[in-house]
Amino acid sequence: MRLLSITHWSFGRDRELLREIREVVDHESIYLHDLRTDPDLNRTLLVFTSDHEFVRTTLVRIAGLVFPRVDLSKHVGAHSRTGALDICSMVLPVPDPTRQEMELAMGTTELLAATLAAKYEIPILLTDKAGRSTEADSLEIKEGGFGSLIGQTIEADFGPCTVHPRLGMSLIGIRDYFITFQIDFESPNGGFARTLAREAIELRTAGDPHFLGVEASHFTLTSRERVRLSIEIDLPDLATPDPIIEWALDRAAREGIRAFAAELVGAIRVSDLPGATRLSVRDPQIFG
């Protein structure tokens, strides 16, 4: 059974490490959708599809490369983080997974969590459809980040009850398919992107059909004198990227702020492309 693996790693300034990861995923059994690193965020995204067992062994191998070279006690970046492997999401790339497929995905997720927890002595929280904890628990951990977890007792699903002093803790889960994209704006401070993110959430809360299932966040990219609006659509069968992109670009035009092209982050289904014509998409990012 194939799984779509989406992982966020807490490094973004080690080009040699990035090269080593690229060598690992340059394999006939892996279809690489996206591998990108950002020095301002100090974060790396890896998205690939493979057989469920190969996904697990590949992620364990990559953790073996990343973990010795990350120290969250010294980590600085625009993106918050809880662990060296910050977030790992497993997505079943089929419309209606069977019970057997869900059980295989669950088994893969739990075995990955157990392996990393035992080998590196890090606490791991299972989230989303694999979750044994509430959504509020995982959200609180994400928002608080590594610094807020030091010295705290954690109700981990695997591993110790305190964060690792270098590696923190990891959130690993099974999710429904989602779309993520980003738009950068030429601005020396984060105020504009912060305003857009707040307004996007307000529109979702108000029930605007274009913003159903939308999560929004903002970042300041200091080295480039840009700010970034990041959008995640958790209900891609109900909401599409194009109206959100048009709204954001219109807001920028009215403020006289230069906007860069909206860029897909991760992977997208073929069936979603008609509603994503304003997105910059590379062929390897398309599946299904």
Buried (B, 14 or more C-beta within 10 A) or exposed (E): BBBBBBBBBBBBBBEEBBEBBEEBBEEEBBBBBBBBBBBBBBBBBBBBBBBBBBBBBBBBEBBEBBBEEBEBEEBEBBBBBBBBBBBBBBBBBEEEBEEEBBEBBBEBBBBBBBBBBEEBEBBBBBBBBBBEBEEEBBEEBBEEBBBBBEEEEBEBBBBBEBBBEBBBBBBBBBBBBBBBBBBBBBBEEBEBBBBBBEBBBEBBEEEBEBBBBBBBBBBBBBEBEBBBBBBBBBBBBEBBBBBBBEBBBEBBEEEEBEBBEBBBBBBBBEEBBEBBEBBEBEEBBBBB
